Structure formats: C-alpha cells, structure tokens
C-alpha cells in the first residue's frame, strides 16, 4: 500500500512536470498541484488506453516507459482542459 502511494507520487511528479514543460505558457504551480496534475493525468491516460485497447489497463502509474508516456499524455490533456476552463494562461508570456 505504501509502495503504491510512493509510486503514484513520483510518477505524478514526473508526468506533471513534463506536461507543464510541454504545454506552452507559464504555469505557476507548486509541487503539490504538479503531483496532483500528474496523478489525475495518469488516471485519464489509463482510461483512454482502456477505451482504445478494449479494456486492457496497461501499465499506468508505473516506472515503465509506457506508464510515464501515458501519464504525460493524460496530464497534458488535463492541463489543456484546466487552462481552457480557468482561462488564466496567456501563451507567449
């Protein structure tokens, strides 16, 4: 149980950080919102993968290459939707 939580935090931090680096603009987020972004992104990536693959869960929330990539893609989707809803980010500033 503790190991699962630690993996979720580390993968969430990596995925959230990479998503913030890929999406253009200046995100003023601390480390905790970045971790939450990555964890939610990992869940979104896992959901999308299960829809695409017909029910397979893949290896999201893991240190595997596929898990990180899926988590980053999900975090990018979540970050873009968040920025569209909040509308506080200006590209290029």
N, C-alpha and C positions, 0 to 999 in steps of 0.2 A: 504494500500500500504506500509506504513512504517513498519507495523507489519510483513508483508510478508518478507520484506528485512531483518529485525532483526532476524526472524526465520531462514532464509536462511544462515545468517552469523553464528548464534550459531550452527545450525545443521552442517554446513560446517566445522566449527572449531572442533566439536566433532568427526565427521566422518573422517576428515583429520588427526587428532591427533591419533585416534585409528588405522587407516590404516598405518600410519608411525610406530606405535608401533608393529603392527603385521608383516609387511613385514621386513625380516631380512636386516641388514646393517645399515649404518649411513647416514641418510638424513640430510643434513644441509639446512633446510628450516626455514624461518622465519614464523611469524604468518600469514601474508597475503597470501603467497603461500600455507600454510596449509589450510586456509579457501577456497581458490580457488580450491585446490585439492578436498576438501570435497563437495563443490557445484557441481563441474563437476562430481564427483563420484556419487552424488545423482541423477543427471540427467541420467548418464549411468545406474545406478541401476533402475531408473524408466522406462527407455527404455527397459531394459532386462525384467523387470516384465511385461510390456505391451506385449512384444513378447511371453512370457511364458504363460500368463494368457489369451491371446486372446483379448487384447485391454483395460483391466482394468488398471487404473493408480495407484492404490494402495494409500498409504499414505506417499510417499516420501516427503522429506523436511518438516517433522513434528516431533514433540517431542514424537511420539508414538514409541513403541519398534520396530515395523516393519519398520517404517520410518528410524530409526537410523541404524538398521541392513542392510537394503537395501542400504542406503547411504554408509555405511562402506564397504560393498561388492563391490559396484561400485567404491569407492575410491581406494580399493586395486587393482582392475583391472586397473584403470587409472595409479596408481603409478608403477605397474609392467611394463606396456607398456611404460611409460615415461622412466623408468630406462633402459629398453631394447633398446630404441631408442637413448638415450643420452649415455648410457654405462659408466657412471662415477662412479657407485657404485660398490664396491667390498664387497662381503659377508664375514663376519667374521672380518672385520677391524674396 
